[in-house]
Amino acid sequence: MAESPGSYLVKTSFIGLDDKEIQVDVKNENIDLEVIELVVSGVELETAVVTARRALVEVKADRTVFNVEGTINSAGENVIGLLRKAPGVLVDNNNNISVLGRSGVLVYVDGKRLPITGDDLTNYLQSIPSERIDRIDIISSPGAKYEAEGNAGIIDIRLKKNQNVGTNGTISAAYSVGRFANYNATLSGNRRTDNFNWYGSIGVQDNNPFNDMLFRSDQNGIFLTESVYGKNDIRGLDGRLGVDYYVSENSTIGVLYSGGINVRDESLSNRIEISPANSNELIDSILITRNLSDRDFDRNSFNLNYAYNTKSKTFNADVDYGRYRRESFNDQPNFYYDPTETFIVSQNLTYYETPSDIDIYTAKVDYEQDAFGGRLGLGSKFSKVVTDNTFLFYDANGETNQLVNNRSNNFEYDENVTAAYANFSKSLNQKWSYNAGLRVEYTDATGDLTAFDPDLQEPAVILEYVNYFPNLGISYNYKPSHSFNLNYGRRINRPDYNVLNPFREQLSELSYARGNPFLNPEIVNNIELGYTYAYRYNFKISYSRTTDQITRLIGPDSEDPRSSFIGWDNLTNQDVYGFNMALPFQFKSWWNAFFNIGASYLDNQADYGDGAIVDVQAFNYTLYSQQTFNLPGDFVGEISGWFSGPGIWGGVFKYDESYSLNLGLQRKFLEKKLNVKLAASDIMLQSGWSGSSFFDGLNSWGRGFWDSRRVSLSASYNFGNNKIKGRNRSTGLDDESKRLGS
């Protein structure tokens, strides 16, 4: 009851709702105001701008996302350089990639597996500048929908896309200088109408990497000191052109072409001092080889896609064809000098060609719909790969080159894989959810080696097998700030096409590499346990066992006691125990930091008889940190670096620790459409490698480095309409073709 009768104004307010005022006449009695209804407030803004910076690393249930634009030190880099900075990823001295200590990684670009390996893969990844990359997805435990290939999972490089209504695009360029200069430039564009979306890009690059290596070997009573210096000039042109037709609100038909040309000119100097092992200071002779090689690699792929999407179901179909051609010409003169290196004792001039033709055909369908209170996925795929590799070895000591039949051959490989999968995911309640799947693959492959010397002819290698690949994932949200996930998966790694070919490709007469047509596919079982705290801090432990692990081995040649080789074989078992944690912090409003700490214990075991035993273990740890600072004048600064402890390359080579320290500075201009970055990488020049190998009577020590200390300047400019986004799709061509080799 009011103390004083009269007329009063009652005002009611609440955040987000319009205020409401009521006139009330008060007498000497209680008054019922009834229910007061408030209306949601509406605020009209002339312009609303929301600014946010993407986290450098995002850890999700099925993948870790490395946002390249979140690091200034990406300026002037390429994919290989970026992967050295990615959490949980290790790139060794030969640019082999591993995740959580496991090798056998599949490399994708925009959801498509790259159809190359070895030097060709390295060259291609080095030709993709960071300015073209949006993010890198690291999927360590893929589900049944993904190909079963790849023991360590998938690294998917997602390129920048401009998918907005109207006409828009991006132009970027970078210049990087170390001992030699590199540059790249890219133009991408998009034209979107109501029914069509046209998009394309074109890029050029010129990279000039080098490698400087030193090896010391003790074998069969002979001591060898080998120095190798290689200089490359890699030029490339690549592009893509696609169109999507929006048949209806839910249906889209798309056509996409992508292709490129890479030309690599290499000059390789190889010098080997040959001494008795008991007196390695006494030089017996010196072998000097100066290799000149030209390699041209052309790739073309075509994709036809149909997609149907509603809230409850999706259907996707892809038909693809890929054509890959490589020409390789190698001039290799071998000169043996006396110990004073003043006159030639003997010489052997050689020349060889290694053309390679590869055709890939794939067709796949994927279907998902809501069912049984969860999400059901079904799909199938057929792929056919035909490779034709020729090795022509010539004696160049005469006036004309003479084909050496017992060193020349042709290797044809025909592989057909038919696969089907089912996957189901469901949330049981607010705390528990799961996903389970099974993939079945039938493989029918034939490797046919035709020796030019009939006495060396071998029967065809025929492979036919069925494999089952289950996966299971369980998630538990204990509290909103505490979540756990457990994942199990079984995967396969088939031998790369090039390593099945027993070519004897040599750096010199005393150092060469060869393939193995009798390699078995490797099978791995992975299990991972993850924990996320406060939606930010992520921890993961893992274990994997691989049977028939495909690996490189460095050993002595059975024919020439002075020679050594890098070959391929199957280990009996490889066990890997891994741990990783990703820790983002914001120390101040102007200071953000990210730390990634990983560790793994690797155990390689094999017995090839006659004392050729592999029993090698290593504990590896990696540390990566990035510190980002908001500076005056709208500048952003960055300090980043990594440290990698000892590990194992291949089956038996144990490498030592290495590290890198990087600096960067960034500023945006012209209403933030122009982004300029200045970066210095590996300023201490410590990202090289060193290590040793002891196997089958060959004791070897080595070290090497490359042009990693660089200063880079890059700029990118966005133009056009940036309002409404179009669709983002990937294709299915290359899911089985990572295994094409150099």
Secondary structure, DSSP 8 states (H G I E B T S, - for coil): --SS-EEEEEEEEETTEEEEEEEEEE-SS----------B-----S---------SEEE-SS-EEEEGGG-GGGTT-BHHHHHTTSTTEEE-TT--EEETTB---EEEETTEE-S--HHHHHHHHHTSBGGGEEEEEEESS--TTS-SB-TT-EEEEEE----BSEEEEEEEEEEEESSSEEEEEEEEEEEE-SSEEEEEEEEEEEE--EEEEEEEEEETTEEEEEEEEEEEEEEEEEEEEEEEEE-SSSEEEEEEEEEEEEEEEEEEEEEEEEEEGGGTTS--EEEEEEEEEEEEEEEEEEEEEEEEE-SSEEEEEEEEEEEEEEEEEEEEEEEEE-TTSSSEEEEEEEEEE--EEEEEEEEEEEEEEEETTEEEEEEEEEEEEEEEEEEEEEE-SSSS-EE-GGG-EEEEEEEEEEEEEEEEEEE-SSSEEEEEEEEEEEEEEEEEEEESSGGG----EEEEEEEEEEEEEEEEEEETTEEEEEEEEEEEE---TGGGS--EEEEETTEEEE--TT---EEEEEEEEEEEETTTEEEEEEEEEEES-EEEEEEE-SS-TT-EEEEEEE-SEEEEEEEEEEEEEEEETTEEEEEEEEEEEEEEEEE-STT-EEEEEEEEEEEEEEEEEEEGGGEEEEEEEEEE--EEETTTEEE--EEEEEEEEEEEETTTTEEEEEEEE-TT----EEEEEEETTEEEEEEEEES--EEEEEEEEEEE--SSB-------TTTT-TT---
